[in-house]
Amino acid sequence: MADAAVCVFCGARDGQDPAYRKAAEETGRMLARNGWELVYGAGDIGLMGAVARAAQDAGGRTLGVIPEHLVGREGIVRDLTRHVVTETMHERKKVMFMNSHAIAVLPGGAGSLDELFEVLTWRQLGLHDKPIFLLNTKGYWTPLIQLVEHVIAHGFADDSLGGMLRMVDDPQALGTALRAALS
């Protein structure tokens, strides 16, 4: 689906390893090459800014969504194809989710975890069946998968929860997985 949109949740910081920023940039270029719109948090900082600028530089379409209270703190990447300013963080997540066909989660902090767990919970409750991918750059998400397995093993979630998260190792594998999921 060439006109599909992919929601990317990721850090407002670069992290300590330059591999995270490199993967974010590669992800932005990969989305543009495939004709998929990038839906993201609109910030001009960290991995968010890197993925958006790379997508734009490669000719990609971008939809940035940012709550009003973060505009001054994170800025908005210039020349976005479209952008939406929301009132709340929850509204931001909903707008991003509703305007996408798949979710990709790159390394990030508490905000990225919040975004991931919200869409994962919605999927667990049967509110959607959009694919959720974790870009496991340098094993970043491996401890999270172990935690999910721990939650399942202790009876706090059904076995199906683990299958709702698809781990990929690099942006190329993410592109392959997205093409299969969006076709």
MDTraj code that builds the backbone (N, CA, C; nanometers):
import mdtraj as md
import numpy as np

residues = "MET ALA ASP ALA ALA VAL CYS VAL PHE CYS GLY ALA ARG ASP GLY GLN ASP PRO ALA TYR ARG LYS ALA ALA GLU GLU THR GLY ARG MET LEU ALA ARG ASN GLY TRP GLU LEU VAL TYR GLY ALA GLY ASP ILE GLY LEU MET GLY ALA VAL ALA ARG ALA ALA GLN ASP ALA GLY GLY ARG THR LEU GLY VAL ILE PRO GLU HIS LEU VAL GLY ARG GLU GLY ILE VAL ARG ASP LEU THR ARG HIS VAL VAL THR GLU THR MET HIS GLU ARG LYS LYS VAL MET PHE MET ASN SER HIS ALA ILE ALA VAL LEU PRO GLY GLY ALA GLY SER LEU ASP GLU LEU PHE GLU VAL LEU THR TRP ARG GLN LEU GLY LEU HIS ASP LYS PRO ILE PHE LEU LEU ASN THR LYS GLY TYR TRP THR PRO LEU ILE GLN LEU VAL GLU HIS VAL ILE ALA HIS GLY PHE ALA ASP ASP SER LEU GLY GLY MET LEU ARG MET VAL ASP ASP PRO GLN ALA LEU GLY THR ALA LEU ARG ALA ALA LEU SER".split()
xyz = np.array([
    [0.0853, -0.1168, 0.0000],
    [0.0000, 0.0000, 0.0000],
    [0.0904, 0.1238, 0.0000],
    [0.1086, 0.1833, -0.1161],
    [0.2020, 0.2947, -0.1311],
    [0.1580, 0.4197, -0.0567],
    [0.0280, 0.4393, -0.0386],
    [-0.0184, 0.5594, 0.0290],
    [-0.0402, 0.5376, 0.1785],
    [0.0175, 0.4334, 0.2329],
    [0.0034, 0.4026, 0.3752],
    [0.0822, 0.5018, 0.4597],
    [0.0479, 0.5051, 0.5860],
    [0.1176, 0.5902, 0.6829],
    [0.1674, 0.5030, 0.7968],
    [0.2881, 0.5315, 0.8420],
    [0.3493, 0.4559, 0.9503],
    [0.3752, 0.5511, 1.0664],
    [0.3198, 0.5184, 1.1812],
    [0.3417, 0.5954, 1.3029],
    [0.4735, 0.5500, 1.3645],
    [0.5631, 0.6442, 1.3881],
    [0.6911, 0.6135, 1.4500],
    [0.6968, 0.6804, 1.5864],
    [0.7076, 0.5985, 1.6883],
    [0.7309, 0.6473, 1.8239],
    [0.8800, 0.6326, 1.8509],
    [0.9439, 0.7373, 1.9041],
    [1.0868, 0.7304, 1.9323],
    [1.1272, 0.8443, 2.0244],
    [1.2515, 0.8420, 2.0659],
    [1.3020, 0.9334, 2.1658],
    [1.3129, 1.0783, 2.1221],
    [1.2940, 1.1659, 2.2200],
    [1.3179, 1.3091, 2.2020],
    [1.4648, 1.3407, 2.2328],
    [1.5419, 1.2369, 2.2548],
    [1.6871, 1.2465, 2.2725],
    [1.7518, 1.1496, 2.1748],
    [1.8819, 1.1655, 2.1535],
    [1.9548, 1.0769, 2.0631],
    [2.0012, 0.9475, 2.1292],
    [2.0073, 0.9443, 2.2621],
    [2.0645, 0.8292, 2.3294],
    [2.2161, 0.8354, 2.3241],
    [2.2818, 0.7431, 2.3918],
    [2.4276, 0.7462, 2.4029],
    [2.5004, 0.6854, 2.2844],
    [2.4356, 0.5949, 2.2126],
    [2.5020, 0.5254, 2.1022],
    [2.4615, 0.5890, 1.9698],
    [2.5569, 0.6340, 1.8886],
    [2.5242, 0.6938, 1.7581],
    [2.4449, 0.6004, 1.6658],
    [2.4454, 0.4715, 1.6948],
    [2.3699, 0.3761, 1.6127],
    [2.2202, 0.4052, 1.6175],
    [2.1710, 0.4610, 1.7273],
    [2.0278, 0.4912, 1.7387],
    [1.9880, 0.5998, 1.6387],
    [2.0676, 0.7059, 1.6320],
    [2.0372, 0.8148, 1.5386],
    [2.0513, 0.7658, 1.3940],
    [2.1540, 0.6873, 1.3686],
    [2.1741, 0.6341, 1.2338],
    [2.0531, 0.5501, 1.1916],
    [2.0028, 0.4657, 1.2806],
    [1.8853, 0.3828, 1.2496],
    [1.7616, 0.4696, 1.2285],
    [1.7476, 0.5774, 1.3066],
    [1.6335, 0.6680, 1.2892],
    [1.6395, 0.7328, 1.1510],
    [1.7571, 0.7792, 1.1121],
    [1.7729, 0.8413, 0.9804],
    [1.7450, 0.7412, 0.8688],
    [1.7967, 0.6199, 0.8831],
    [1.7718, 0.5156, 0.7829],
    [1.6231, 0.4831, 0.7752],
    [1.5555, 0.4845, 0.8901],
    [1.4118, 0.4579, 0.8925],
    [1.3363, 0.5663, 0.8165],
    [1.3712, 0.6916, 0.8389],
    [1.3064, 0.8007, 0.7664],
    [1.3235, 0.7880, 0.6160],
    [1.4441, 0.7575, 0.5737],
    [1.4698, 0.7403, 0.4292],
    [1.3941, 0.6197, 0.3742],
    [1.3905, 0.5111, 0.4502],
    [1.3200, 0.3904, 0.4058],
    [1.1706, 0.4178, 0.3889],
    [1.1110, 0.4928, 0.4825],
    [0.9684, 0.5249, 0.4710],
    [0.9434, 0.6057, 0.3439],
    [1.0281, 0.7047, 0.3190],
    [1.0128, 0.7886, 0.1994],
    [1.0273, 0.7063, 0.0716],
    [1.1278, 0.6184, 0.0670],
    [1.1501, 0.5359, -0.0532],
    [1.0286, 0.4498, -0.0853],
    [0.9589, 0.4046, 0.0188],
    [0.8429, 0.3182, -0.0013],
    [0.7137, 0.3962, -0.0238],
    [0.7220, 0.5286, -0.0178],
    [0.6030, 0.6098, -0.0396],
    [0.5094, 0.6155, 0.0795],
    [0.5595, 0.5777, 0.1979],
    [0.4764, 0.5791, 0.3185],
    [0.4932, 0.7113, 0.3915],
    [0.3844, 0.7674, 0.4369],
    [0.3898, 0.8902, 0.5150],
    [0.4412, 0.8593, 0.6550],
    [0.5279, 0.9436, 0.7051],
    [0.5753, 0.9346, 0.8428],
    [0.4784, 1.0119, 0.9307],
    [0.4242, 0.9449, 1.0304],
    [0.3421, 1.0091, 1.1331],
    [0.4247, 1.0012, 1.2609],
    [0.4521, 1.1169, 1.3212],
    [0.5420, 1.1162, 1.4368],
    [0.5106, 1.2354, 1.5264],
    [0.5847, 1.2496, 1.6340],
    [0.5579, 1.3473, 1.7378],
    [0.5931, 1.4914, 1.7077],
    [0.6328, 1.5245, 1.5866],
    [0.6555, 1.6607, 1.5372],
    [0.7777, 1.7313, 1.5958],
    [0.8381, 1.6787, 1.7001],
    [0.9512, 1.7467, 1.7616],
    [1.0723, 1.7560, 1.6701],
    [1.1490, 1.8618, 1.6905],
    [1.2690, 1.8860, 1.6107],
    [1.3946, 1.8488, 1.6891],
    [1.3805, 1.7534, 1.7803],
    [1.4927, 1.7130, 1.8644],
    [1.5043, 1.5612, 1.8666],
    [1.6205, 1.5134, 1.9046],
    [1.6421, 1.3701, 1.9246],
    [1.6144, 1.2865, 1.8014],
    [1.5769, 1.1613, 1.8271],
    [1.5474, 1.0696, 1.7178],
    [1.4263, 1.1153, 1.6385],
    [1.3306, 1.1817, 1.7075],
    [1.2128, 1.2338, 1.6371],
    [1.2536, 1.3261, 1.5230],
    [1.3367, 1.4232, 1.5548],
    [1.3819, 1.5175, 1.4528],
    [1.4630, 1.4494, 1.3447],
    [1.5460, 1.3537, 1.3842],
    [1.6322, 1.2838, 1.2879],
    [1.5502, 1.2043, 1.1870],
    [1.4500, 1.1300, 1.2336],
    [1.3696, 1.0489, 1.1428],
    [1.2907, 1.1393, 1.0476],
    [1.2390, 1.2507, 1.0986],
    [1.1592, 1.3406, 1.0148],
    [1.2449, 1.4117, 0.9097],
    [1.3588, 1.4645, 0.9518],
    [1.4444, 1.5349, 0.8560],
    [1.4932, 1.4392, 0.7464],
    [1.5260, 1.3160, 0.7845],
    [1.5712, 1.2177, 0.6851],
    [1.4584, 1.1834, 0.5881],
    [1.3377, 1.1679, 0.6384],
    [1.2231, 1.1391, 0.5509],
    [1.1997, 1.2557, 0.4555],
    [1.2031, 1.3779, 0.5074],
    [1.1836, 1.4963, 0.4235],
    [1.2921, 1.5082, 0.3174],
    [1.4178, 1.4899, 0.3584],
    [1.5301, 1.5020, 0.2653],
    [1.5211, 1.3998, 0.1523],
    [1.4549, 1.2865, 0.1810],
    [1.4387, 1.1821, 0.0804],
    [1.3085, 1.1995, 0.0011],
    [1.2391, 1.3112, 0.0232],
    [1.1174, 1.3393, -0.0519],
    [0.9912, 1.2817, 0.0077],
    [0.9977, 1.2369, 0.1328],
    [0.8822, 1.1752, 0.1969],
    [0.7813, 1.2744, 0.2517],
    [0.6602, 1.2232, 0.2727],
    [0.5521, 1.3006, 0.3343],
    [0.5590, 1.2833, 0.4852],
    [0.5248, 1.3898, 0.5587],
    [0.5330, 1.3863, 0.7044],
    [0.4093, 1.4488, 0.7664],
    [0.3622, 1.3846, 0.8720],
    [0.2563, 1.4399, 0.9567],
    [0.3113, 1.4437, 1.0977],
    [0.3307, 1.5640, 1.1495],
    [0.3788, 1.5819, 1.2859],
    [0.2637, 1.6194, 1.3769],
    [0.2598, 1.5568, 1.4942],
    [0.1524, 1.5821, 1.5906],
    [0.2170, 1.6163, 1.7249],
    [0.1854, 1.7342, 1.7765],
    [0.2506, 1.7799, 1.8994],
    [0.1496, 1.8501, 1.9890],
    [0.1548, 1.8242, 2.1195],
    [0.0666, 1.8988, 2.2094],
    [0.1180, 2.0418, 2.2275],
    [0.0258, 2.1322, 2.2467],
    [0.0583, 2.2744, 2.2568],
    [0.1693, 2.3026, 2.3574],
    [0.1663, 2.2335, 2.4717],
    [0.2640, 2.2627, 2.5767],
    [0.4071, 2.2212, 2.5414],
    [0.4250, 2.1418, 2.4357],
    [0.5603, 2.1001, 2.3957],
    [0.6156, 2.1794, 2.2777],
    [0.5357, 2.2647, 2.2163],
    [0.5822, 2.3380, 2.0985],
    [0.7089, 2.4178, 2.1304],
    [0.7095, 2.4917, 2.2412],
    [0.8262, 2.5711, 2.2774],
    [0.9437, 2.4872, 2.3232],
    [0.9156, 2.3724, 2.3808],
    [1.0207, 2.2856, 2.4361],
    [1.0889, 2.2006, 2.3291],
    [1.0096, 2.1440, 2.2369],
    [1.0638, 2.0527, 2.1364],
    [1.0724, 2.1147, 1.9981],
    [1.0005, 2.2247, 1.9760],
    [0.9966, 2.2835, 1.8426],
    [0.9232, 2.1928, 1.7461],
    [0.9033, 2.2395, 1.6263],
    [0.8400, 2.1600, 1.5222],
    [0.9343, 2.1613, 1.4024],
    [0.9593, 2.0443, 1.3452],
    [1.0438, 2.0373, 1.2265],
    [0.9832, 2.1267, 1.1194],
    [1.0648, 2.2091, 1.0594],
    [1.0173, 2.2993, 0.9543],
    [0.9738, 2.2218, 0.8304],
    [0.8841, 2.2786, 0.7585],
    [0.8410, 2.2269, 0.6282],
    [0.7771, 2.0886, 0.6338],
    [0.7126, 2.0550, 0.7451],
    [0.6368, 1.9304, 0.7487],
    [0.5270, 1.9369, 0.6433],
    [0.4935, 1.8240, 0.5848],
    [0.3836, 1.8215, 0.4889],
    [0.2559, 1.8685, 0.5579],
    [0.2328, 1.8145, 0.6781],
    [0.1170, 1.8541, 0.7588],
    [0.1592, 1.8487, 0.9055],
    [0.0934, 1.9292, 0.9881],
    [0.1144, 1.9151, 1.1322],
    [-0.0146, 1.9508, 1.2054],
    [-0.0288, 1.8910, 1.3236],
    [-0.1452, 1.9110, 1.4085],
    [-0.0935, 1.9453, 1.5472],
    [-0.1510, 2.0485, 1.6072],
    [-0.1207, 2.0829, 1.7455],
    [-0.2415, 2.0413, 1.8284],
    [-0.2176, 1.9546, 1.9265],
    [-0.3253, 1.9036, 2.0118],
    [-0.3228, 1.9736, 2.1473],
    [-0.4258, 1.9491, 2.2259],
    [-0.4307, 2.0056, 2.3602],
    [-0.3547, 1.9199, 2.4610],
    [-0.3598, 1.7866, 2.4448],
    [-0.3021, 1.6971, 2.5455],
    [-0.2138, 1.5899, 2.4819],
    [-0.1343, 1.5262, 2.5664],
    [-0.0511, 1.4140, 2.5210],
    [-0.1395, 1.2979, 2.4742],
    [-0.2463, 1.2710, 2.5467],
    [-0.3344, 1.1603, 2.5079],
    [-0.3950, 1.1856, 2.3701],
    [-0.4373, 1.3081, 2.3469],
    [-0.4936, 1.3422, 2.2162],
    [-0.3868, 1.3262, 2.1074],
    [-0.2632, 1.3615, 2.1382],
    [-0.1526, 1.3446, 2.0426],
    [-0.1403, 1.1983, 2.0010],
    [-0.1383, 1.1081, 2.0992],
    [-0.1249, 0.9655, 2.0682],
    [-0.2413, 0.9169, 1.9826],
    [-0.3613, 0.9616, 2.0161],
    [-0.4792, 0.9183, 1.9414],
    [-0.4725, 0.9672, 1.7967],
    [-0.4359, 1.0934, 1.7756],
    [-0.4266, 1.1472, 1.6394],
    [-0.3197, 1.0720, 1.5603],
    [-0.2052, 1.0466, 1.6224],
    [-0.0989, 0.9725, 1.5537],
    [-0.1478, 0.8330, 1.5156],
    [-0.2093, 0.7649, 1.6107],
    [-0.2575, 0.6292, 1.5874],
    [-0.3640, 0.6264, 1.4775],
    [-0.4608, 0.7169, 1.4847],
    [-0.5723, 0.7157, 1.3906],
    [-0.5287, 0.7500, 1.2473],
    [-0.4159, 0.8153, 1.2318],
    [-0.3670, 0.8542, 1.1002],
    [-0.2606, 0.7602, 1.0465],
    [-0.2518, 0.6394, 1.1016],
    [-0.1485, 0.5450, 1.0572],
    [-0.2075, 0.4068, 1.0340],
    [-0.1322, 0.3270, 0.9593],
    [-0.1712, 0.1894, 0.9290],
    [-0.0847, 0.0871, 1.0029],
    [0.0279, 0.1329, 1.0550],
    [0.1200, 0.0462, 1.1289],
    [0.1980, 0.1341, 1.2259],
    [0.2555, 0.0693, 1.3282],
    [0.3326, 0.1408, 1.4296],
    [0.4727, 0.0824, 1.4331],
    [0.5723, 0.1707, 1.4358],
    [0.7118, 0.1296, 1.4533],
    [0.7659, 0.2058, 1.5735],
    [0.8295, 0.1333, 1.6646],
    [0.8825, 0.1955, 1.7850],
    [1.0343, 0.1816, 1.7828],
    [1.1005, 0.2964, 1.7782],
    [1.2462, 0.3023, 1.7827],
    [1.2877, 0.3257, 1.9271],
    [1.4154, 0.3170, 1.9597],
    [1.4574, 0.3431, 2.0972],
    [1.4048, 0.4781, 2.1480],
    [1.3728, 0.4791, 2.2747],
    [1.3216, 0.6005, 2.3373],
    [1.3072, 0.5807, 2.4861],
    [1.2546, 0.6807, 2.5517],
    [1.2414, 0.6793, 2.6968],
    [1.0986, 0.6558, 2.7428],
    [1.0631, 0.7206, 2.8540],
    [0.9323, 0.6998, 2.9159],
    [0.8186, 0.7353, 2.8205],
    [0.8338, 0.8427, 2.7433],
    [0.7290, 0.8794, 2.6490],
    [0.7060, 0.7733, 2.5434],
    [0.8143, 0.7176, 2.4908],
    [0.8025, 0.6120, 2.3897],
    [0.7401, 0.4864, 2.4501],
    [0.7766, 0.4560, 2.5735],
    [0.7163, 0.3404, 2.6413],
    [0.5671, 0.3628, 2.6620],
    [0.5295, 0.4835, 2.7021],
    [0.3883, 0.5170, 2.7205],
    [0.3129, 0.4985, 2.5892],
    [0.3677, 0.5497, 2.4801],
    [0.3039, 0.5376, 2.3498],
    [0.2910, 0.3912, 2.3097],
    [0.3984, 0.3152, 2.3256],
    [0.3960, 0.1733, 2.2919],
    [0.2905, 0.0993, 2.3727],
    [0.2909, 0.1176, 2.5034],
    [0.1982, 0.0408, 2.5854],
    [0.0527, 0.0817, 2.5637],
    [0.0296, 0.2052, 2.5259],
    [-0.1082, 0.2445, 2.4955],
    [-0.1584, 0.1695, 2.3721],
    [-0.0806, 0.1696, 2.2621],
    [-0.1283, 0.1012, 2.1412],
    [-0.1282, -0.0505, 2.1599],
    [-0.0363, -0.1024, 2.2412],
    [-0.0351, -0.2455, 2.2707],
    [-0.1591, -0.2838, 2.3514],
    [-0.1945, -0.2032, 2.4488],
    [-0.3140, -0.2294, 2.5288],
    [-0.4389, -0.2240, 2.4421],
    [-0.4467, -0.1233, 2.3545],
    [-0.5619, -0.1146, 2.2638],
    [-0.5713, -0.2397, 2.1772],
    [-0.4567, -0.2892, 2.1333],
    [-0.4582, -0.4106, 2.0498],
    [-0.5014, -0.5312, 2.1334],
    [-0.4495, -0.5429, 2.2545],
    [-0.4850, -0.6540, 2.3426],
    [-0.6359, -0.6551, 2.3701],
    [-0.6958, -0.5380, 2.3777],
    [-0.8393, -0.5262, 2.4032],
    [-0.9238, -0.5427, 2.2770],
    [-0.8578, -0.5643, 2.1626],
    [-0.9298, -0.5852, 2.0378],
    [-0.9782, -0.4576, 1.9717],
    [-0.9219, -0.3431, 2.0095],
    [-0.9646, -0.2164, 1.9512],
    [-0.9004, -0.1890, 1.8153],
    [-0.7959, -0.2639, 1.7809],
    [-0.7338, -0.2524, 1.6495],
    [-0.6513, -0.3773, 1.6229],
    [-0.6104, -0.3913, 1.4982],
    [-0.5200, -0.5012, 1.4627],
    [-0.4018, -0.4513, 1.3806],
    [-0.3649, -0.3249, 1.4005],
    [-0.2492, -0.2700, 1.3309],
    [-0.1218, -0.3370, 1.3814],
    [-0.0290, -0.3671, 1.2911],
    [0.0961, -0.4288, 1.3355],
    [0.1810, -0.3291, 1.4154],
    [0.2487, -0.3826, 1.5170],
    [0.3370, -0.3033, 1.6029],
    [0.4767, -0.3641, 1.5928],
    [0.5713, -0.2842, 1.5440],
    [0.7083, -0.3296, 1.5264],
    [0.8010, -0.2593, 1.6241],
    [0.8945, -0.3342, 1.6793],
    [0.9998, -0.2778, 1.7638],
    [1.1303, -0.2846, 1.6849],
    [1.1900, -0.1691, 1.6583],
    [1.3201, -0.1660, 1.5909],
    [1.4252, -0.1866, 1.6996],
    [1.4789, -0.3065, 1.7047],
    [1.5654, -0.3506, 1.8150],
    [1.7124, -0.3162, 1.7894],
    [1.7399, -0.1899, 1.7628],
    [1.8755, -0.1444, 1.7360],
    [1.9675, -0.1797, 1.8528],
    [2.0707, -0.2565, 1.8213],
    [2.1714, -0.2979, 1.9213],
    [2.1068, -0.3607, 2.0450],
    [1.9972, -0.4347, 2.0245],
    [1.9318, -0.5072, 2.1340],
    [1.8540, -0.4197, 2.2313],
    [1.8228, -0.2964, 2.1903],
    [1.7591, -0.2019, 2.2825],
    [1.6305, -0.2567, 2.3451],
    [1.5454, -0.3219, 2.2658],
    [1.4153, -0.3671, 2.3167],
    [1.4175, -0.5088, 2.3735],
    [1.5294, -0.5777, 2.3709],
    [1.5350, -0.7151, 2.4226],
    [1.4870, -0.7247, 2.5684],
    [1.5274, -0.6346, 2.6586],
    [1.4757, -0.6435, 2.7963],
    [1.3243, -0.6226, 2.8046],
    [1.2689, -0.5436, 2.7156],
    [1.1241, -0.5240, 2.7154],
    [1.0528, -0.6534, 2.6769],
    [1.1030, -0.7210, 2.5760],
    [1.0426, -0.8489, 2.5356],
    [1.0524, -0.9490, 2.6509],
    [1.1650, -0.9481, 2.7211],
    [1.1788, -1.0369, 2.8370],
    [1.0761, -1.0017, 2.9448],
    [1.0486, -0.8738, 2.9634],
    [0.9472, -0.8321, 3.0603],
    [0.8082, -0.8793, 3.0168],
    [0.7758, -0.8649, 2.8908],
    [0.6469, -0.9119, 2.8403],
    [0.6344, -1.0626, 2.8617],
    [0.7405, -1.1366, 2.8333],
    [0.7401, -1.2818, 2.8568],
    [0.7210, -1.3122, 3.0048],
    [0.7813, -1.2331, 3.0913],
    [0.7666, -1.2476, 3.2368],
    [0.6206, -1.2245, 3.2788],
    [0.5597, -1.1206, 3.2242],
    [0.4194, -1.0893, 3.2542],
    [0.3303, -1.2066, 3.2127],
    [0.3545, -1.2626, 3.0949],
    [0.2770, -1.3763, 3.0459],
    [0.3004, -1.4984, 3.1344],
    [0.4272, -1.5259, 3.1664],
    [0.4619, -1.6438, 3.2471],
    [0.3980, -1.6403, 3.3858],
    [0.3757, -1.5207, 3.4378],
    [0.3164, -1.5075, 3.5707],
    [0.1650, -1.4905, 3.5663],
    [0.1062, -1.5118, 3.4496],
    [-0.0378, -1.5144, 3.4381],
    [-0.1074, -1.3791, 3.4338],
    [-0.0349, -1.2724, 3.4045],
    [-0.0972, -1.1399, 3.3998],
    [-0.1350, -1.0969, 3.2578],
    [-0.1088, -1.1840, 3.1616],
    [-0.1496, -1.1589, 3.0231],
    [-0.1583, -1.2924, 2.9516],
    [-0.2404, -1.2941, 2.8503],
    [-0.2558, -1.4121, 2.7666],
    [-0.1310, -1.4302, 2.6804],
    [-0.1053, -1.5530, 2.6395],
    [0.0092, -1.5814, 2.5524],
    [0.0093, -1.4964, 2.4256],
    [-0.1092, -1.4582, 2.3796],
    [-0.1191, -1.3822, 2.2548],
    [-0.0504, -1.2455, 2.2633],
    [-0.0316, -1.1925, 2.3837],
    [0.0312, -1.0608, 2.3979],
    [0.1695, -1.0577, 2.3328],
    [0.2478, -1.1613, 2.3533],
    [0.3827, -1.1658, 2.2965],
    [0.3831, -1.1578, 2.1454],
    [0.2823, -1.2149, 2.0811],
    [0.2742, -1.2137, 1.9358],
    [0.2288, -1.0816, 1.8770],
    [0.1874, -0.9901, 1.9628],
    [0.1409, -0.8597, 1.9144],
    [0.2561, -0.7635, 1.8878],
    [0.3748, -0.7991, 1.9343],
    [0.4940, -0.7175, 1.9120],
    [0.5865, -0.7928, 1.8171],
    [0.6240, -0.7281, 1.7089],
    [0.7135, -0.7912, 1.6119],
    [0.8483, -0.7206, 1.6177],
    [0.9505, -0.7960, 1.6511],
    [1.0854, -0.7412, 1.6647],
    [1.1584, -0.7496, 1.5309],
    [1.2235, -0.6392, 1.4925],
    [1.3096, -0.6358, 1.3740],
    [1.4421, -0.5737, 1.4137],
    [1.5488, -0.6166, 1.3473],
    [1.6827, -0.5754, 1.3896],
    [1.7346, -0.4466, 1.3275],
    [1.6849, -0.4099, 1.2089],
    [1.7383, -0.2918, 1.1425],
    [1.6309, -0.2311, 1.0525],
    [1.6539, -0.1096, 1.0029],
    [1.5539, -0.0441, 0.9181],
    [1.5196, -0.1216, 0.7910],
    [1.6154, -0.1946, 0.7350],
    [1.5863, -0.2747, 0.6159],
    [1.4859, -0.3849, 0.6499],
    [1.5070, -0.4528, 0.7615],
    [1.4133, -0.5572, 0.8043],
    [1.2772, -0.4962, 0.8384],
    [1.2779, -0.3761, 0.8939],
    [1.1521, -0.3067, 0.9224],
    [1.0780, -0.2805, 0.7914],
    [1.1493, -0.2346, 0.6901],
    [1.0871, -0.2102, 0.5597],
    [1.0252, -0.3366, 0.5005],
    [1.0984, -0.4466, 0.5090],
    [1.0472, -0.5747, 0.4582],
    [0.9221, -0.6161, 0.5340],
    [0.9258, -0.6045, 0.6668],
    [0.8116, -0.6422, 0.7493],
    [0.6908, -0.5517, 0.7228],
    [0.7157, -0.4220, 0.7045],
    [0.6072, -0.3291, 0.6762],
    [0.5450, -0.3586, 0.5399],
    [0.6283, -0.3872, 0.4389],
    [0.5746, -0.4195, 0.3066],
    [0.4828, -0.5402, 0.3149],
    [0.5227, -0.6431, 0.3899],
    [0.4389, -0.7620, 0.4046],
    [0.3089, -0.7299, 0.4789],
    [0.3205, -0.6481, 0.5826],
    [0.2023, -0.6163, 0.6643],
    [0.1060, -0.5221, 0.5942],
    [0.1576, -0.4342, 0.5093],
    [0.0727, -0.3326, 0.4462],
    [0.0233, -0.3711, 0.3086],
    [0.0617, -0.4902, 0.2630],
    [0.0179, -0.5307, 0.1275],
    [-0.1216, -0.5890, 0.1294],
])
top = md.Topology()
chain = top.add_chain()
for i, resn in enumerate(residues, 1):
    res = top.add_residue(resn, chain, resSeq=i)
    for name in ("N", "CA", "C"):
        top.add_atom(name, md.element.get_by_symbol(name[0]), res)
traj = md.Trajectory(xyz[None], top)
